[in-house]
Amino acid sequence: MLKWALIFLVVAIVAALFGFTGIAVVAADIAKIIFVIALVLLAISLIAGLATGRRPPLAA
């Protein structure tokens, strides 16, 4: 999911460099929304992991 946020961020930067401000704003907004969603999902998974008390398996 963060991959998509970075892709939209790059699209926004490239569009801004070429003067397409409308496209740049939309792409930047999409990148922000995806980034926030990824942060919320990270927080939920961390809280769920702490609540259940399960630990990830150790690598051999």
Residue pairs with C-beta under 8 A, 6 or more apart in sequence:
1 34
1 37
1 38
1 41
2 34
2 35
2 38
4 34
5 31
5 32
5 34
5 35
5 38
6 31
7 31
8 27
8 28
8 30
8 31
8 34
9 27
9 28
9 31
11 23
11 27
12 23
12 24
12 25
12 27
12 28
12 31
13 24
15 21
15 23
15 24
15 27
16 24
